[in-house]
Amino acid sequence: MRSQKVVLKNKIGLHARPAAIFVKKARNFDSEIIIKKGIQEANGKSIISIMALGAMKGDELVIITKGSDEDKCIAELTNLLEFMEEEE
């Protein structure tokens, strides 16, 4: 299991479009993916679950991966969140 903290930089948070981009990328991996915001947890492969976090700019998220490709998974998803503002 791996975990990585990320501060959300996207100016409009993880609303529908950024959440969909994240889920599309997450579904390419076999690993289980959990996103934590405080005590809330979300399935990283579920857009509804991610949107329910209500993550906004400046929020600290923790990505947790567990599985055969967890190293590559956490690296790519962390990178995606760190540079998601460029996607908008």
C-alpha positions as CSV (number, residue, x, y, z in Angstrom):
1,M,0.0,0.0,0.0
2,R,1.2,3.5,-0.9
3,S,-0.1,6.9,0.1
4,Q,0.7,10.4,-1.0
5,K,-0.5,13.9,0.2
6,V,-1.6,16.4,-2.5
7,V,-2.8,19.9,-2.1
8,L,-5.5,20.6,-4.7
9,K,-4.4,23.5,-6.9
10,N,-7.3,23.4,-9.4
11,K,-9.1,26.8,-8.9
12,I,-12.6,25.2,-9.1
13,G,-11.9,22.0,-7.1
14,L,-12.9,18.5,-8.0
15,H,-16.2,19.2,-9.6
16,A,-17.7,17.0,-12.4
17,R,-15.2,17.5,-15.2
18,P,-11.9,17.2,-13.2
19,A,-13.4,14.3,-11.2
20,A,-14.3,12.6,-14.6
21,I,-10.7,13.1,-15.8
22,F,-9.4,11.6,-12.6
23,V,-11.7,8.6,-12.7
24,K,-10.9,7.9,-16.4
25,K,-7.2,7.8,-15.5
26,A,-7.8,5.8,-12.3
27,R,-9.7,3.1,-14.2
28,N,-6.6,2.3,-16.2
29,F,-5.1,0.7,-13.1
30,D,-5.7,-2.6,-11.3
31,S,-5.0,-1.1,-7.9
32,E,-7.7,-0.1,-5.4
33,I,-7.7,3.7,-5.1
34,I,-9.0,5.7,-2.2
35,I,-9.0,9.5,-1.9
36,K,-9.2,10.9,1.6
37,K,-10.2,14.5,2.6
38,G,-10.0,14.7,6.4
39,I,-12.1,11.8,7.7
40,Q,-14.0,11.4,4.4
41,E,-13.0,8.7,2.0
42,A,-13.9,8.2,-1.7
43,N,-13.5,5.4,-4.2
44,G,-11.0,6.8,-6.7
45,K,-12.8,5.0,-9.5
46,S,-16.3,6.5,-8.8
47,I,-17.1,10.0,-10.0
48,I,-20.0,10.3,-7.6
49,S,-17.9,9.2,-4.6
50,I,-15.1,11.8,-5.6
51,M,-17.6,14.6,-6.1
52,A,-19.2,13.8,-2.7
53,L,-15.9,14.9,-1.0
54,G,-16.6,18.5,-2.0
55,A,-12.8,19.0,-2.5
56,M,-11.9,22.7,-3.2
57,K,-8.8,24.6,-4.1
58,G,-6.3,24.4,-1.2
59,D,-7.7,21.2,0.3
60,E,-5.2,18.5,1.3
61,L,-6.1,15.1,-0.2
62,V,-4.4,11.8,0.5
63,I,-4.3,9.3,-2.4
64,I,-4.0,5.7,-1.2
65,T,-3.3,2.9,-3.6
66,K,-3.1,-0.9,-3.0
67,G,-2.4,-3.4,-5.7
68,S,0.0,-4.8,-8.3
69,D,0.5,-1.4,-10.0
70,E,0.3,0.8,-6.9
71,D,3.6,2.6,-7.5
72,K,2.8,3.7,-11.1
73,C,-0.8,4.4,-10.1
74,I,0.0,6.8,-7.3
75,A,2.7,8.5,-9.3
76,E,0.4,9.2,-12.2
77,L,-2.6,10.2,-10.2
78,T,-0.6,12.5,-7.9
79,N,0.9,14.2,-11.0
80,L,-2.6,14.5,-12.5
81,L,-3.9,16.3,-9.4
82,E,-0.9,18.5,-9.0
83,F,-1.1,19.8,-12.6
84,M,-4.9,19.6,-13.1
85,E,-5.2,23.4,-13.3
86,E,-3.5,23.2,-16.7
87,E,-6.3,20.9,-17.8
88,E,-9.0,23.5,-17.1
